[in-house]
Amino acid sequence: MIDWFYSSNVSNVQATTEAYWSNWLGSGVTVNLPGAQYNSLFNRSLLVTALHIDAKTGAILAGCITARIRSFGHAMACMPP
């Protein structure tokens, strides 16, 4: 099991994570789109892109798809470039 999970307060971990990503979004280039919902979608797409970048090499994951696998339900598959 993961020791840090048991020794941490989940609320504190969530707050720390939220603060990190909010600061990350706030420190970059911003755009003002014609509506709050578009700004929200833009920020979400920035977060998705950031989470698909390898921290060590800077490589960007080519893409992920949800594939229907017979008798196993849904599975995430990463496609090579």
MOGITA-V356355 format. One line per field, one symbol per residue. psi: psi as a letter, one per 20 degrees, with the letter a starting at -180 (. if undefined). A space follows every 50 residues. Layout:
psi: ???
This chain:
psi: roghghiqphhggggggggghghgghiapqqorlqhhhgghghghggggh ijpphgijqpphqqqoqoppiibqqppppq.
